[in-house]
């Protein structure tokens, strides 16, 4: 932070990739005003920076939570299917659920990049979606295990990859989320360019 009272640059950059392009100036201006005039004098530099970071993360949470719930629902649904309706051939299930998970993350990234007009918003939003979904996934699997842990269910769990896979996969998916988010961001940028060209040609 500079002597003039500038919040952390990384937080401002994250805010830009989270808030819609039309709302960014107003949101950023309001946060900066409160940061400089109220929070900084009361809490000092470190406290003000922490406050600003929490505000930005709050915007991330509010924008990504619905996508995260959809993503987590798909994961928990697949987990329940494997445990309660066991099969010896997981190929079809794996293809369908992998495609569904990838589609959700790409769509989330596309939406974020489109509304913010920032390619960087794509991977950041996809990672945020996966990160928020991870504890929901784990809690859902744990709740399912708490209610269904008979011998048949435990055998189905072992046959579908085991508990270790169920509780680590939600965290590991954050890595491919980066690539899928980048794809969504690039797709949004290409779509916006095409849309602008169509508008100009129609004028």
C-alpha positions in Angstrom: 0.0 0.0 0.0 1.3 3.5 -0.8 1.4 6.5 1.5 -1.8 7.8 -0.2 -3.8 4.9 1.1 -4.0 2.5 -1.8 -5.4 -1.0 -1.1 -3.5 -4.1 -2.1 -3.0 -4.2 -5.9 -3.9 -8.0 -6.0 -7.2 -7.3 -4.3 -8.1 -4.5 -6.7 -7.2 -6.8 -9.6 -9.4 -9.6 -8.2 -12.2 -7.1 -7.7 -12.0 -6.1 -11.4 -12.3 -9.8 -12.5 -15.3 -10.3 -10.1 -17.6 -7.3 -10.5 -19.4 -6.6 -13.7 -17.7 -4.0 -16.0 -20.6 -1.6 -15.6 -20.6 -1.7 -11.8 -16.9 -1.8 -11.3 -16.2 2.0 -11.1 -19.0 2.5 -8.6 -18.1 -0.5 -6.4 -14.4 0.2 -6.5 -15.0 3.9 -5.8 -17.2 3.2 -2.8 -14.7 0.7 -1.3 -11.8 3.0 -1.9 -13.6 5.9 -0.2 -14.5 3.9 2.9 -11.0 2.3 2.9 -9.3 5.7 3.0 -11.7 7.8 5.0 -12.9 5.4 7.7 -11.1 2.1 7.8 -7.5 3.2 7.4 -7.5 5.9 10.1 -9.2 3.4 12.5 -7.3 0.2 11.8 -4.0 1.2 10.3 -2.5 -0.1 7.2 -2.5 -3.9 7.9 -6.0 -3.8 9.3 -7.3 -1.7 6.4 -5.7 -4.0 3.8 -7.3 -7.0 5.6 -10.7 -5.3 5.6 -10.4 -4.5 1.9 -9.4 -8.1 1.1 -12.4 -9.4 3.0 -14.7 -7.1 1.0 -13.3 -8.4 -2.3 -13.6 -12.0 -1.2 -17.2 -11.3 -0.2 -17.9 -10.3 -3.8 -16.2 -13.4 -5.0 -18.3 -15.5 -2.7 -21.6 -13.9 -3.7 -20.9 -14.2 -7.4 -19.5 -17.8 -7.3 -21.7 -19.5 -4.7 -24.6 -20.5 -7.0 -22.2 -22.0 -9.5 -20.4 -23.7 -6.7 -23.6 -25.2 -5.4 -24.5 -26.5 -8.9 -21.0 -28.0 -9.2 -21.2 -29.6 -5.8 -24.6 -31.0 -6.4 -23.2 -32.8 -9.5 -20.4 -34.2 -7.5 -22.5 -35.4 -4.6 -25.1 -36.8 -6.9 -22.4 -38.9 -8.6 -21.1 -40.0 -5.3 -24.5 -41.1 -4.1 -25.1 -42.9 -7.4 -21.9 -44.9 -7.0 -22.5 -45.8 -3.4 -26.2 -46.6 -3.6 -26.5 -48.0 -7.1 -23.2 -49.8 -7.6 -22.0 -51.0 -10.9 -19.0 -52.9 -12.3 -18.6 -50.6 -15.3 -18.0 -46.9 -14.5 -17.1 -45.8 -18.0 -20.4 -44.2 -18.9 -20.9 -42.6 -15.5 -17.4 -41.2 -15.6 -17.8 -39.7 -19.1 -21.1 -38.1 -18.3 -20.1 -36.6 -14.9 -16.7 -35.5 -16.2 -18.4 -33.7 -19.2 -21.0 -32.2 -16.8 -18.4 -30.9 -14.4 -16.3 -29.5 -17.2 -19.3 -27.8 -18.7 -20.3 -26.2 -15.4 -16.8 -24.7 -14.9 -16.5 -23.5 -18.5 -19.9 -22.0 -18.3 -19.1 -20.3 -15.0 -15.9 -18.9 -16.5 -17.6 -17.7 -19.6 -20.3 -15.9 -17.6 -17.7 -14.2 -15.4 -15.5 -13.2 -18.3 -18.4 -11.9 -20.3 -19.8 -9.7 -17.6 -16.5 -8.3 -16.5 -15.0 -8.1 -20.0 -11.8 -9.7 -18.7 -10.3 -12.9 -19.9 -8.5 -13.3 -16.6 -11.9 -13.5 -14.9 -12.4 -16.9 -16.5 -9.7 -19.0 -14.7 -10.0 -17.0 -11.5 -13.8 -17.5 -11.3 -13.5 -21.2 -12.2 -10.9 -21.7 -9.5 -13.1 -19.8 -7.0 -16.1 -22.0 -8.0 -14.2 -25.2 -7.4 -12.7 -23.9 -4.2 -16.1 -23.0 -2.7 -17.6 -26.2 -3.9 -14.8 -28.4 -2.3 -16.0 -28.1 1.3 -19.6 -28.6 0.2 -18.5 -31.8 -1.7 -16.7 -33.1 1.3 -19.5 -32.3 3.7 -22.0 -33.9 1.5 -20.0 -37.1 1.1 -19.5 -37.2 4.9 -23.2 -36.8 5.5 -23.9 -39.5 3.1 -21.4 -41.8 4.8 -22.9 -41.0 8.2 -26.3 -42.2 7.1 -25.2 -45.1 4.9 -22.3 -47.1 6.1 -23.6 -50.7 6.0 -21.5 -53.5 4.6 -23.0 -53.3 1.1 -22.4 -49.5 0.9 -18.8 -49.9 2.2 -18.2 -52.5 -0.5 -19.7 -50.2 -3.1 -17.4 -47.4 -1.9 -14.3 -49.6 -2.2 -15.4 -50.7 -5.6 -15.8 -47.1 -6.8 -12.4 -45.8 -5.8 -12.6 -45.7 -2.0 -13.1 -42.9 0.5 -9.7 -41.4 -0.2 -10.7 -40.5 -3.7 -14.0 -39.0 -2.6 -12.4 -36.7 -0.1 -9.4 -35.7 -2.1 -10.9 -35.2 -5.6 -12.8 -32.0 -4.7 -9.5 -30.4 -3.8 -7.6 -31.8 -6.8 -10.2 -30.5 -9.3 -9.0 -27.0 -8.6 -6.1 -27.6 -10.9 -8.1 -28.5 -14.1 -10.5 -25.7 -13.1 -7.7 -23.3 -14.1 -7.5 -24.7 -17.6 -11.2 -25.0 -18.0 -11.6 -21.4 -16.8 -9.1 -20.2 -19.3 -11.0 -21.9 -22.0 -14.2 -20.2 -20.8 -12.5 -16.9 -20.6 -11.1 -17.1 -24.1 -14.5 -18.3 -25.4 -16.2 -15.2 -23.9 -13.6 -12.9 -25.4 -14.1 -14.4 -28.8 -17.9 -14.2 -28.4 -17.8 -10.6 -27.4 -15.5 -9.7 -30.3 -17.9 -11.5 -32.7 -20.9 -9.8 -31.1 -19.3 -6.3 -31.4 -18.5 -7.0 -35.1 -22.1 -7.9 -35.8 -23.3 -4.8 -34.0 -21.0 -2.6 -36.0 -21.9 -4.2 -39.3 -25.6 -3.7 -38.5 -25.1 0.0 -37.9 
